[in-house]
């Protein structure tokens, strides 16, 4: 649906999603306009790439 760095929480968690994912992508694109990724998930020895992605979203936005 989107570049993985722009995946919204609904997509990562596998829940129902709609047009709000487009808004998420636009905002992520606006923040990454300088060439660096806003969120860059990477797997670790104890977590998956999706786990890291959600963790980075929470670190940026606090609670959602």
Buried (B, 14 or more C-beta within 10 A) or exposed (E): EBEBBBBBBBBBEEEEBEEEBEEBBEEBBEEBEEEEEBBEBEEEEEBEEBBBBBBBBEEEEEEE
